[in-house]
Amino acid sequence: MSVAMMMSVALCYAAMSGLSLAMPRHLMDVTDRRLTATQIRVLRWTASLVLILAYLPMWQVWGAGTGFVVWVSVLSVTSIVLVLLLSYWPKWAVRVAFLMMLSACFLWLMQ
């Protein structure tokens, strides 16, 4: 697996977990905190920007068209993994998201 693919997988998982934690229902599964409307908005925008950043390595390696198709497939797979983790081990889903963001930063520094 190439570095671009690993970086995109890590960023897609982290972004989708951010988007899911912006929903109060998923947030209550993980923690007892409530977010304000401003915090939810910031979390959604940040996760959306991370999703765009996840597309950039795919675009760089495979070009715009093929990179988009690969990015959508990576997004689908990481979303399914996140749904399964949120269903069975919700606290681990957030821990994995933090590890994914750290690994994406590490991979970016290695490039």
Biopython code that builds the backbone (N, CA, C, O; Angstrom):
import numpy as np
from Bio.PDB.StructureBuilder import StructureBuilder

atoms = [
    (1, "MET", "N", (0.854, -1.169, 0.000)),
    (1, "MET", "CA", (0.000, 0.000, 0.000)),
    (1, "MET", "C", (0.903, 1.235, 0.000)),
    (1, "MET", "O", (1.864, 1.317, 0.765)),
    (2, "SER", "N", (0.590, 2.155, -0.836)),
    (2, "SER", "CA", (1.422, 3.345, -0.959)),
    (2, "SER", "C", (1.185, 4.296, 0.214)),
    (2, "SER", "O", (0.197, 4.186, 0.939)),
    (3, "VAL", "N", (2.105, 5.215, 0.375)),
    (3, "VAL", "CA", (1.999, 6.198, 1.451)),
    (3, "VAL", "C", (0.773, 7.079, 1.231)),
    (3, "VAL", "O", (0.091, 7.443, 2.189)),
    (4, "ALA", "N", (0.491, 7.421, -0.021)),
    (4, "ALA", "CA", (-0.679, 8.251, -0.317)),
    (4, "ALA", "C", (-1.968, 7.543, 0.077)),
    (4, "ALA", "O", (-2.886, 8.167, 0.610)),
    (5, "MET", "N", (-2.036, 6.253, -0.183)),
    (5, "MET", "CA", (-3.237, 5.493, 0.169)),
    (5, "MET", "C", (-3.398, 5.412, 1.681)),
    (5, "MET", "O", (-4.501, 5.593, 2.196)),
    (6, "MET", "N", (-2.296, 5.139, 2.404)),
    (6, "MET", "CA", (-2.381, 5.064, 3.860)),
    (6, "MET", "C", (-2.772, 6.409, 4.459)),
    (6, "MET", "O", (-3.547, 6.476, 5.413)),
    (7, "MET", "N", (-2.228, 7.475, 3.890)),
    (7, "MET", "CA", (-2.555, 8.807, 4.383)),
    (7, "MET", "C", (-4.028, 9.142, 4.127)),
    (7, "MET", "O", (-4.690, 9.736, 4.978)),
    (8, "SER", "N", (-4.524, 8.766, 2.980)),
    (8, "SER", "CA", (-5.918, 9.021, 2.655)),
    (8, "SER", "C", (-6.857, 8.199, 3.537)),
    (8, "SER", "O", (-7.896, 8.699, 3.969)),
    (9, "VAL", "N", (-6.502, 6.950, 3.806)),
    (9, "VAL", "CA", (-7.308, 6.105, 4.692)),
    (9, "VAL", "C", (-7.364, 6.712, 6.087)),
    (9, "VAL", "O", (-8.430, 6.786, 6.697)),
    (10, "ALA", "N", (-6.218, 7.143, 6.586)),
    (10, "ALA", "CA", (-6.169, 7.727, 7.928)),
    (10, "ALA", "C", (-6.987, 9.009, 8.002)),
    (10, "ALA", "O", (-7.731, 9.215, 8.961)),
    (11, "LEU", "N", (-6.857, 9.859, 7.013)),
    (11, "LEU", "CA", (-7.593, 11.123, 7.021)),
    (11, "LEU", "C", (-9.093, 10.918, 6.832)),
    (11, "LEU", "O", (-9.895, 11.607, 7.461)),
    (12, "CYS", "N", (-9.479, 9.975, 5.971)),
    (12, "CYS", "CA", (-10.908, 9.699, 5.768)),
    (12, "CYS", "C", (-11.553, 9.172, 7.044)),
    (12, "CYS", "O", (-12.655, 9.589, 7.402)),
    (13, "TYR", "N", (-10.872, 8.260, 7.728)),
    (13, "TYR", "CA", (-11.433, 7.718, 8.969)),
    (13, "TYR", "C", (-11.563, 8.813, 10.022)),
    (13, "TYR", "O", (-12.590, 8.923, 10.693)),
    (14, "ALA", "N", (-10.518, 9.620, 10.163)),
    (14, "ALA", "CA", (-10.563, 10.688, 11.161)),
    (14, "ALA", "C", (-11.653, 11.706, 10.840)),
    (14, "ALA", "O", (-12.345, 12.177, 11.742)),
    (15, "ALA", "N", (-11.808, 12.046, 9.572)),
    (15, "ALA", "CA", (-12.833, 13.020, 9.183)),
    (15, "ALA", "C", (-14.231, 12.465, 9.393)),
    (15, "ALA", "O", (-15.106, 13.176, 9.887)),
    (16, "MET", "N", (-14.456, 11.229, 9.033)),
    (16, "MET", "CA", (-15.779, 10.648, 9.224)),
    (16, "MET", "C", (-16.107, 10.479, 10.705)),
    (16, "MET", "O", (-17.267, 10.608, 11.095)),
    (17, "SER", "N", (-15.113, 10.196, 11.528)),
    (17, "SER", "CA", (-15.390, 10.126, 12.958)),
    (17, "SER", "C", (-15.680, 11.515, 13.513)),
    (17, "SER", "O", (-16.498, 11.655, 14.422)),
    (18, "GLY", "N", (-15.027, 12.536, 12.985)),
    (18, "GLY", "CA", (-15.352, 13.898, 13.394)),
    (18, "GLY", "C", (-16.765, 14.278, 13.012)),
    (18, "GLY", "O", (-17.482, 14.897, 13.799)),
    (19, "LEU", "N", (-17.167, 13.910, 11.810)),
    (19, "LEU", "CA", (-18.544, 14.200, 11.387)),
    (19, "LEU", "C", (-19.564, 13.427, 12.222)),
    (19, "LEU", "O", (-20.637, 13.950, 12.526)),
    (20, "SER", "N", (-19.244, 12.204, 12.590)),
    (20, "SER", "CA", (-20.193, 11.440, 13.402)),
    (20, "SER", "C", (-20.260, 11.974, 14.830)),
    (20, "SER", "O", (-21.321, 11.936, 15.452)),
    (21, "LEU", "N", (-19.140, 12.470, 15.355)),
    (21, "LEU", "CA", (-19.164, 13.025, 16.706)),
    (21, "LEU", "C", (-19.844, 14.390, 16.749)),
    (21, "LEU", "O", (-20.174, 14.882, 17.828)),
    (22, "ALA", "N", (-20.053, 14.996, 15.606)),
    (22, "ALA", "CA", (-20.811, 16.251, 15.560)),
    (22, "ALA", "C", (-22.298, 16.003, 15.768)),
    (22, "ALA", "O", (-23.060, 16.947, 15.980)),
    (23, "MET", "N", (-22.716, 14.750, 15.708)),
    (23, "MET", "CA", (-24.109, 14.394, 15.988)),
    (23, "MET", "C", (-24.248, 14.071, 17.475)),
    (23, "MET", "O", (-23.480, 13.270, 18.007)),
    (24, "PRO", "N", (-25.207, 14.678, 18.137)),
    (24, "PRO", "CA", (-25.339, 14.462, 19.588)),
    (24, "PRO", "C", (-25.542, 13.002, 19.986)),
    (24, "PRO", "O", (-25.088, 12.580, 21.050)),
    (25, "ARG", "N", (-26.206, 12.249, 19.159)),
    (25, "ARG", "CA", (-26.467, 10.849, 19.493)),
    (25, "ARG", "C", (-25.173, 10.040, 19.593)),
    (25, "ARG", "O", (-24.994, 9.259, 20.528)),
    (26, "HIS", "N", (-24.279, 10.231, 18.631)),
    (26, "HIS", "CA", (-23.011, 9.511, 18.657)),
    (26, "HIS", "C", (-22.104, 10.040, 19.750)),
    (26, "HIS", "O", (-21.357, 9.278, 20.363)),
    (27, "LEU", "N", (-22.162, 11.330, 19.995)),
    (27, "LEU", "CA", (-21.338, 11.918, 21.042)),
    (27, "LEU", "C", (-21.736, 11.392, 22.415)),
    (27, "LEU", "O", (-20.874, 11.174, 23.266)),
    (28, "MET", "N", (-23.018, 11.187, 22.639)),
    (28, "MET", "CA", (-23.473, 10.660, 23.923)),
    (28, "MET", "C", (-23.065, 9.197, 24.117)),
    (28, "MET", "O", (-22.936, 8.742, 25.254)),
    (29, "ASP", "N", (-22.859, 8.449, 23.017)),
    (29, "ASP", "CA", (-22.357, 7.079, 23.140)),
    (29, "ASP", "C", (-20.918, 7.061, 23.625)),
    (29, "ASP", "O", (-20.503, 6.145, 24.334)),
    (30, "VAL", "N", (-20.163, 8.073, 23.240)),
    (30, "VAL", "CA", (-18.749, 8.107, 23.561)),
    (30, "VAL", "C", (-18.487, 8.792, 24.897)),
    (30, "VAL", "O", (-17.683, 8.313, 25.696)),
    (31, "THR", "N", (-19.154, 9.891, 25.134)),
    (31, "THR", "CA", (-18.929, 10.673, 26.348)),
    (31, "THR", "C", (-20.244, 11.272, 26.821)),
    (31, "THR", "O", (-21.249, 11.229, 26.112)),
    (32, "ASP", "N", (-20.226, 11.826, 28.018)),
    (32, "ASP", "CA", (-21.426, 12.450, 28.567)),
    (32, "ASP", "C", (-21.483, 13.944, 28.306)),
    (32, "ASP", "O", (-22.413, 14.611, 28.759)),
    (33, "ARG", "N", (-20.519, 14.480, 27.593)),
    (33, "ARG", "CA", (-20.478, 15.911, 27.294)),
    (33, "ARG", "C", (-21.495, 16.288, 26.226)),
    (33, "ARG", "O", (-21.921, 15.461, 25.420)),
    (34, "ARG", "N", (-21.861, 17.534, 26.244)),
    (34, "ARG", "CA", (-22.674, 18.109, 25.179)),
    (34, "ARG", "C", (-21.868, 19.239, 24.559)),
    (34, "ARG", "O", (-21.169, 19.977, 25.254)),
    (35, "LEU", "N", (-21.976, 19.361, 23.257)),
    (35, "LEU", "CA", (-21.273, 20.427, 22.556)),
    (35, "LEU", "C", (-22.228, 21.580, 22.287)),
    (35, "LEU", "O", (-23.429, 21.379, 22.105)),
    (36, "THR", "N", (-21.685, 22.779, 22.264)),
    (36, "THR", "CA", (-22.496, 23.932, 21.899)),
    (36, "THR", "C", (-22.683, 23.950, 20.388)),
    (36, "THR", "O", (-22.025, 23.205, 19.661)),
    (37, "ALA", "N", (-23.575, 24.795, 19.930)),
    (37, "ALA", "CA", (-23.831, 24.884, 18.487)),
    (37, "ALA", "C", (-22.588, 25.354, 17.739)),
    (37, "ALA", "O", (-22.333, 24.902, 16.623)),
    (38, "THR", "N", (-21.822, 26.243, 18.331)),
    (38, "THR", "CA", (-20.590, 26.712, 17.695)),
    (38, "THR", "C", (-19.554, 25.599, 17.605)),
    (38, "THR", "O", (-18.879, 25.465, 16.584)),
    (39, "GLN", "N", (-19.421, 24.800, 18.658)),
    (39, "GLN", "CA", (-18.479, 23.693, 18.638)),
    (39, "GLN", "C", (-18.873, 22.645, 17.597)),
    (39, "GLN", "O", (-18.010, 22.077, 16.928)),
    (40, "ILE", "N", (-20.153, 22.395, 17.464)),
    (40, "ILE", "CA", (-20.624, 21.434, 16.458)),
    (40, "ILE", "C", (-20.318, 21.947, 15.058)),
    (40, "ILE", "O", (-19.871, 21.187, 14.199)),
    (41, "ARG", "N", (-20.554, 23.226, 14.828)),
    (41, "ARG", "CA", (-20.286, 23.825, 13.521)),
    (41, "ARG", "C", (-18.792, 23.759, 13.191)),
    (41, "ARG", "O", (-18.419, 23.432, 12.065)),
    (42, "VAL", "N", (-17.943, 24.069, 14.167)),
    (42, "VAL", "CA", (-16.492, 24.012, 13.956)),
    (42, "VAL", "C", (-16.051, 22.587, 13.683)),
    (42, "VAL", "O", (-15.206, 22.359, 12.818)),
    (43, "LEU", "N", (-16.605, 21.627, 14.403)),
    (43, "LEU", "CA", (-16.257, 20.221, 14.192)),
    (43, "LEU", "C", (-16.667, 19.755, 12.797)),
    (43, "LEU", "O", (-15.920, 19.028, 12.141)),
    (44, "ARG", "N", (-17.824, 20.159, 12.351)),
    (44, "ARG", "CA", (-18.269, 19.781, 11.002)),
    (44, "ARG", "C", (-17.389, 20.395, 9.922)),
    (44, "ARG", "O", (-17.008, 19.710, 8.973)),
    (45, "TRP", "N", (-17.061, 21.676, 10.053)),
    (45, "TRP", "CA", (-16.213, 22.332, 9.058)),
    (45, "TRP", "C", (-14.810, 21.748, 9.051)),
    (45, "TRP", "O", (-14.218, 21.557, 7.989)),
    (46, "THR", "N", (-14.279, 21.465, 10.233)),
    (46, "THR", "CA", (-12.939, 20.885, 10.311)),
    (46, "THR", "C", (-12.912, 19.498, 9.681)),
    (46, "THR", "O", (-11.994, 19.173, 8.928)),
    (47, "ALA", "N", (-13.910, 18.685, 9.986)),
    (47, "ALA", "CA", (-13.967, 17.345, 9.404)),
    (47, "ALA", "C", (-14.147, 17.411, 7.891)),
    (47, "ALA", "O", (-13.599, 16.577, 7.170)),
    (48, "SER", "N", (-14.892, 18.373, 7.408)),
    (48, "SER", "CA", (-15.058, 18.528, 5.961)),
    (48, "SER", "C", (-13.743, 18.931, 5.295)),
    (48, "SER", "O", (-13.420, 18.448, 4.209)),
    (49, "LEU", "N", (-13.000, 19.798, 5.932)),
    (49, "LEU", "CA", (-11.690, 20.176, 5.394)),
    (49, "LEU", "C", (-10.714, 19.005, 5.403)),
    (49, "LEU", "O", (-9.905, 18.863, 4.486)),
    (50, "VAL", "N", (-10.786, 18.167, 6.434)),
    (50, "VAL", "CA", (-9.935, 16.983, 6.486)),
    (50, "VAL", "C", (-10.314, 16.006, 5.367)),
    (50, "VAL", "O", (-9.442, 15.347, 4.801)),
    (51, "LEU", "N", (-11.605, 15.911, 5.047)),
    (51, "LEU", "CA", (-12.024, 15.066, 3.917)),
    (51, "LEU", "C", (-11.443, 15.573, 2.601)),
    (51, "LEU", "O", (-11.022, 14.782, 1.757)),
    (52, "ILE", "N", (-11.422, 16.885, 2.430)),
    (52, "ILE", "CA", (-10.815, 17.453, 1.219)),
    (52, "ILE", "C", (-9.321, 17.166, 1.202)),
    (52, "ILE", "O", (-8.756, 16.863, 0.151)),
    (53, "LEU", "N", (-8.681, 17.261, 2.361)),
    (53, "LEU", "CA", (-7.255, 16.945, 2.445)),
    (53, "LEU", "C", (-6.987, 15.469, 2.146)),
    (53, "LEU", "O", (-5.918, 15.123, 1.643)),
    (54, "ALA", "N", (-7.946, 14.604, 2.452)),
    (54, "ALA", "CA", (-7.786, 13.179, 2.161)),
    (54, "ALA", "C", (-7.820, 12.909, 0.661)),
    (54, "ALA", "O", (-7.266, 11.913, 0.195)),
    (55, "TYR", "N", (-8.462, 13.787, -0.092)),
    (55, "TYR", "CA", (-8.528, 13.625, -1.545)),
    (55, "TYR", "C", (-7.223, 14.039, -2.219)),
    (55, "TYR", "O", (-6.876, 13.501, -3.270)),
    (56, "LEU", "N", (-6.508, 14.968, -1.640)),
    (56, "LEU", "CA", (-5.306, 15.500, -2.285)),
    (56, "LEU", "C", (-4.224, 14.457, -2.566)),
    (56, "LEU", "O", (-3.652, 14.492, -3.655)),
    (57, "PRO", "N", (-3.902, 13.520, -1.646)),
    (57, "PRO", "CA", (-2.912, 12.495, -2.010)),
    (57, "PRO", "C", (-3.364, 11.607, -3.166)),
    (57, "PRO", "O", (-2.550, 11.189, -3.989)),
    (58, "MET", "N", (-4.659, 11.322, -3.225)),
    (58, "MET", "CA", (-5.175, 10.508, -4.329)),
    (58, "MET", "C", (-5.064, 11.251, -5.655)),
    (58, "MET", "O", (-4.722, 10.661, -6.680)),
    (59, "TRP", "N", (-5.348, 12.520, -5.627)),
    (59, "TRP", "CA", (-5.250, 13.347, -6.826)),
    (59, "TRP", "C", (-3.805, 13.450, -7.293)),
    (59, "TRP", "O", (-3.525, 13.447, -8.492)),
    (60, "GLN", "N", (-2.906, 13.539, -6.346)),
    (60, "GLN", "CA", (-1.492, 13.660, -6.679)),
    (60, "GLN", "C", (-0.950, 12.387, -7.325)),
    (60, "GLN", "O", (-0.131, 12.457, -8.241)),
    (61, "VAL", "N", (-1.400, 11.235, -6.858)),
    (61, "VAL", "CA", (-0.857, 9.966, -7.368)),
    (61, "VAL", "C", (-1.581, 9.507, -8.622)),
    (61, "VAL", "O", (-0.934, 9.109, -9.592)),
    (62, "TRP", "N", (-2.928, 9.553, -8.626)),
    (62, "TRP", "CA", (-3.688, 8.968, -9.724)),
    (62, "TRP", "C", (-4.350, 9.975, -10.652)),
    (62, "TRP", "O", (-4.949, 9.570, -11.648)),
    (63, "GLY", "N", (-4.269, 11.234, -10.373)),
    (63, "GLY", "CA", (-4.942, 12.221, -11.206)),
    (63, "GLY", "C", (-6.348, 12.496, -10.691)),
    (63, "GLY", "O", (-6.800, 11.884, -9.724)),
    (64, "ALA", "N", (-7.022, 13.412, -11.341)),
    (64, "ALA", "CA", (-8.317, 13.881, -10.840)),
    (64, "ALA", "C", (-9.408, 12.814, -10.934)),
    (64, "ALA", "O", (-10.105, 12.568, -9.950)),
    (65, "GLY", "N", (-9.569, 12.183, -12.083)),
    (65, "GLY", "CA", (-10.670, 11.240, -12.283)),
    (65, "GLY", "C", (-10.513, 9.958, -11.505)),
    (65, "GLY", "O", (-11.382, 9.599, -10.710)),
    (66, "THR", "N", (-9.416, 9.263, -11.723)),
    (66, "THR", "CA", (-9.177, 8.001, -11.029)),
    (66, "THR", "C", (-8.973, 8.228, -9.542)),
    (66, "THR", "O", (-9.410, 7.422, -8.721)),
    (67, "GLY", "N", (-8.314, 9.317, -9.194)),
    (67, "GLY", "CA", (-8.113, 9.639, -7.788)),
    (67, "GLY", "C", (-9.418, 9.853, -7.053)),
    (67, "GLY", "O", (-9.548, 9.472, -5.889)),
    (68, "PHE", "N", (-10.397, 10.465, -7.729)),
    (68, "PHE", "CA", (-11.705, 10.672, -7.111)),
    (68, "PHE", "C", (-12.410, 9.342, -6.864)),
    (68, "PHE", "O", (-13.020, 9.149, -5.812)),
    (69, "VAL", "N", (-12.330, 8.427, -7.823)),
    (69, "VAL", "CA", (-12.975, 7.117, -7.664)),
    (69, "VAL", "C", (-12.324, 6.343, -6.526)),
    (69, "VAL", "O", (-13.018, 5.721, -5.723)),
    (70, "VAL", "N", (-11.000, 6.375, -6.452)),
    (70, "VAL", "CA", (-10.293, 5.684, -5.372)),
    (70, "VAL", "C", (-10.624, 6.330, -4.033)),
    (70, "VAL", "O", (-10.803, 5.629, -3.037)),
    (71, "TRP", "N", (-10.708, 7.658, -3.996)),
    (71, "TRP", "CA", (-11.034, 8.370, -2.758)),
    (71, "TRP", "C", (-12.440, 8.015, -2.269)),
    (71, "TRP", "O", (-12.645, 7.816, -1.072)),
    (72, "VAL", "N", (-13.395, 7.936, -3.174)),
    (72, "VAL", "CA", (-14.762, 7.566, -2.788)),
    (72, "VAL", "C", (-14.800, 6.133, -2.252)),
    (72, "VAL", "O", (-15.527, 5.850, -1.300)),
    (73, "SER", "N", (-14.031, 5.236, -2.851)),
    (73, "SER", "CA", (-14.008, 3.861, -2.351)),
    (73, "SER", "C", (-13.332, 3.782, -0.980)),
    (73, "SER", "O", (-13.783, 3.034, -0.113)),
    (74, "VAL", "N", (-12.266, 4.537, -0.778)),
    (74, "VAL", "CA", (-11.619, 4.582, 0.540)),
    (74, "VAL", "C", (-12.570, 5.178, 1.566)),
    (74, "VAL", "O", (-12.651, 4.701, 2.698)),
    (75, "LEU", "N", (-13.281, 6.212, 1.169)),
    (75, "LEU", "CA", (-14.256, 6.840, 2.060)),
    (75, "LEU", "C", (-15.351, 5.859, 2.448)),
    (75, "LEU", "O", (-15.779, 5.837, 3.602)),
    (76, "SER", "N", (-15.807, 5.057, 1.512)),
    (76, "SER", "CA", (-16.851, 4.069, 1.802)),
    (76, "SER", "C", (-16.361, 3.004, 2.772)),
    (76, "SER", "O", (-17.069, 2.641, 3.711)),
    (77, "VAL", "N", (-15.158, 2.507, 2.547)),
    (77, "VAL", "CA", (-14.625, 1.453, 3.414)),
    (77, "VAL", "C", (-14.385, 1.981, 4.825)),
    (77, "VAL", "O", (-14.730, 1.318, 5.803)),
    (78, "THR", "N", (-13.802, 3.160, 4.933)),
    (78, "THR", "CA", (-13.548, 3.698, 6.268)),
    (78, "THR", "C", (-14.855, 4.052, 6.980)),
    (78, "THR", "O", (-14.925, 3.972, 8.207)),
    (79, "SER", "N", (-15.873, 4.436, 6.245)),
    (79, "SER", "CA", (-17.170, 4.718, 6.868)),
    (79, "SER", "C", (-17.798, 3.448, 7.415)),
    (79, "SER", "O", (-18.396, 3.465, 8.491)),
    (80, "ILE", "N", (-17.670, 2.357, 6.691)),
    (80, "ILE", "CA", (-18.213, 1.082, 7.172)),
    (80, "ILE", "C", (-17.475, 0.635, 8.425)),
    (80, "ILE", "O", (-18.096, 0.165, 9.377)),
    (81, "VAL", "N", (-16.161, 0.777, 8.431)),
    (81, "VAL", "CA", (-15.376, 0.415, 9.618)),
    (81, "VAL", "C", (-15.789, 1.282, 10.807)),
    (81, "VAL", "O", (-15.921, 0.783, 11.925)),
    (82, "LEU", "N", (-15.991, 2.569, 10.568)),
    (82, "LEU", "CA", (-16.406, 3.466, 11.639)),
    (82, "LEU", "C", (-17.786, 3.099, 12.169)),
    (82, "LEU", "O", (-18.003, 3.118, 13.380)),
    (83, "VAL", "N", (-18.709, 2.769, 11.296)),
    (83, "VAL", "CA", (-20.057, 2.381, 11.733)),
    (83, "VAL", "C", (-19.993, 1.131, 12.595)),
    (83, "VAL", "O", (-20.673, 1.046, 13.618)),
    (84, "LEU", "N", (-19.186, 0.167, 12.193)),
    (84, "LEU", "CA", (-19.062, -1.054, 12.994)),
    (84, "LEU", "C", (-18.416, -0.769, 14.342)),
    (84, "LEU", "O", (-18.853, -1.298, 15.364)),
    (85, "LEU", "N", (-17.372, 0.069, 14.353)),
    (85, "LEU", "CA", (-16.740, 0.397, 15.625)),
    (85, "LEU", "C", (-17.671, 1.199, 16.527)),
    (85, "LEU", "O", (-17.703, 0.966, 17.736)),
    (86, "LEU", "N", (-18.425, 2.134, 15.967)),
    (86, "LEU", "CA", (-19.372, 2.898, 16.781)),
    (86, "LEU", "C", (-20.496, 2.024, 17.323)),
    (86, "LEU", "O", (-21.055, 2.313, 18.381)),
    (87, "SER", "N", (-20.826, 0.965, 16.608)),
    (87, "SER", "CA", (-21.890, 0.078, 17.068)),
    (87, "SER", "C", (-21.438, -0.801, 18.230)),
    (87, "SER", "O", (-22.183, -0.999, 19.190)),
    (88, "TYR", "N", (-20.226, -1.322, 18.142)),
    (88, "TYR", "CA", (-19.789, -2.300, 19.130)),
    (88, "TYR", "C", (-18.843, -1.724, 20.179)),
    (88, "TYR", "O", (-18.964, -2.059, 21.358)),
    (89, "TRP", "N", (-17.914, -0.876, 19.783)),
    (89, "TRP", "CA", (-16.937, -0.291, 20.701)),
    (89, "TRP", "C", (-16.828, 1.205, 20.454)),
    (89, "TRP", "O", (-15.859, 1.644, 19.835)),
    (90, "PRO", "N", (-17.787, 2.008, 20.916)),
    (90, "PRO", "CA", (-17.788, 3.437, 20.585)),
    (90, "PRO", "C", (-16.585, 4.199, 21.128)),
    (90, "PRO", "O", (-16.091, 5.108, 20.461)),
    (91, "LYS", "N", (-16.102, 3.857, 22.310)),
    (91, "LYS", "CA", (-14.954, 4.572, 22.850)),
    (91, "LYS", "C", (-13.688, 4.262, 22.063)),
    (91, "LYS", "O", (-12.817, 5.122, 21.931)),
    (92, "TRP", "N", (-13.579, 3.061, 21.547)),
    (92, "TRP", "CA", (-12.413, 2.702, 20.741)),
    (92, "TRP", "C", (-12.434, 3.403, 19.387)),
    (92, "TRP", "O", (-11.380, 3.650, 18.801)),
    (93, "ALA", "N", (-13.607, 3.720, 18.892)),
    (93, "ALA", "CA", (-13.699, 4.408, 17.603)),
    (93, "ALA", "C", (-13.023, 5.775, 17.668)),
    (93, "ALA", "O", (-12.361, 6.188, 16.716)),
    (94, "VAL", "N", (-13.187, 6.468, 18.776)),
    (94, "VAL", "CA", (-12.556, 7.780, 18.931)),
    (94, "VAL", "C", (-11.053, 7.630, 19.123)),
    (94, "VAL", "O", (-10.278, 8.421, 18.585)),
    (95, "ARG", "N", (-10.638, 6.626, 19.883)),
    (95, "ARG", "CA", (-9.197, 6.394, 20.073)),
    (95, "ARG", "C", (-8.516, 6.062, 18.757)),
    (95, "ARG", "O", (-7.412, 6.534, 18.487)),
    (96, "VAL", "N", (-9.163, 5.264, 17.950)),
    (96, "VAL", "CA", (-8.607, 4.932, 16.639)),
    (96, "VAL", "C", (-8.535, 6.178, 15.758)),
    (96, "VAL", "O", (-7.597, 6.329, 14.975)),
    (97, "ALA", "N", (-9.512, 7.064, 15.879)),
    (97, "ALA", "CA", (-9.497, 8.303, 15.094)),
    (97, "ALA", "C", (-8.299, 9.168, 15.465)),
    (97, "ALA", "O", (-7.654, 9.742, 14.588)),
    (98, "PHE", "N", (-7.998, 9.266, 16.757)),
    (98, "PHE", "CA", (-6.820, 10.023, 17.166)),
    (98, "PHE", "C", (-5.545, 9.377, 16.642)),
    (98, "PHE", "O", (-4.632, 10.073, 16.196)),
    (99, "LEU", "N", (-5.479, 8.054, 16.694)),
    (99, "LEU", "CA", (-4.310, 7.356, 16.151)),
    (99, "LEU", "C", (-4.184, 7.558, 14.644)),
    (99, "LEU", "O", (-3.078, 7.690, 14.121)),
    (100, "MET", "N", (-5.312, 7.583, 13.952)),
    (100, "MET", "CA", (-5.290, 7.808, 12.509)),
    (100, "MET", "C", (-4.788, 9.205, 12.173)),
    (100, "MET", "O", (-4.013, 9.370, 11.232)),
    (101, "MET", "N", (-5.217, 10.209, 12.926)),
    (101, "MET", "CA", (-4.725, 11.569, 12.672)),
    (101, "MET", "C", (-3.236, 11.674, 12.952)),
    (101, "MET", "O", (-2.511, 12.335, 12.209)),
    (102, "LEU", "N", (-2.769, 11.028, 14.022)),
    (102, "LEU", "CA", (-1.335, 11.033, 14.310)),
    (102, "LEU", "C", (-0.542, 10.319, 13.232)),
    (102, "LEU", "O", (0.533, 10.773, 12.840)),
    (103, "SER", "N", (-1.070, 9.203, 12.754)),
    (103, "SER", "CA", (-0.358, 8.484, 11.694)),
    (103, "SER", "C", (-0.365, 9.260, 10.391)),
    (103, "SER", "O", (0.606, 9.198, 9.635)),
    (104, "ALA", "N", (-1.446, 9.994, 10.107)),
    (104, "ALA", "CA", (-1.476, 10.812, 8.899)),
    (104, "ALA", "C", (-0.444, 11.934, 8.990)),
    (104, "ALA", "O", (0.242, 12.232, 8.013)),
    (105, "CYS", "N", (-0.337, 12.550, 10.154)),
    (105, "CYS", "CA", (0.687, 13.596, 10.328)),
    (105, "CYS", "C", (2.081, 13.017, 10.184)),
    (105, "CYS", "O", (2.944, 13.639, 9.565)),
    (106, "PHE", "N", (2.316, 11.842, 10.740)),
    (106, "PHE", "CA", (3.614, 11.193, 10.620)),
    (106, "PHE", "C", (3.925, 10.844, 9.169)),
    (106, "PHE", "O", (5.051, 11.048, 8.715)),
    (107, "LEU", "N", (2.951, 10.325, 8.441)),
    (107, "LEU", "CA", (3.162, 9.993, 7.036)),
    (107, "LEU", "C", (3.423, 11.237, 6.203)),
    (107, "LEU", "O", (4.234, 11.211, 5.277)),
    (108, "TRP", "N", (2.731, 12.332, 6.533)),
    (108, "TRP", "CA", (2.947, 13.581, 5.811)),
    (108, "TRP", "C", (4.368, 14.089, 6.035)),
    (108, "TRP", "O", (4.998, 14.608, 5.114)),
    (109, "LEU", "N", (4.870, 13.939, 7.253)),
    (109, "LEU", "CA", (6.236, 14.370, 7.551)),
    (109, "LEU", "C", (7.268, 13.487, 6.866)),
    (109, "LEU", "O", (8.361, 13.951, 6.540)),
    (110, "MET", "N", (6.935, 12.221, 6.646)),
    (110, "MET", "CA", (7.872, 11.302, 5.995)),
    (110, "MET", "C", (7.962, 11.516, 4.490)),
    (110, "MET", "O", (8.946, 11.104, 3.874)),
    (111, "GLN", "N", (6.975, 12.141, 3.888)),
    (111, "GLN", "CA", (6.978, 12.325, 2.433)),
    (111, "GLN", "C", (8.014, 13.278, 1.989)),
    (111, "GLN", "O", (8.142, 13.538, 0.793)),
]
sb = StructureBuilder()
sb.init_structure("model")
sb.init_model(0)
sb.init_chain("A")
sb.init_seg("    ")
for serial, (resi, resn, name, xyz) in enumerate(atoms, 1):
    if name == "N":
        sb.init_residue(resn, " ", resi, " ")
    sb.init_atom(name, np.array(xyz, "f"), 0.0, 1.0, " ", f" {name:<3s}", serial, name[0])
structure = sb.get_structure()
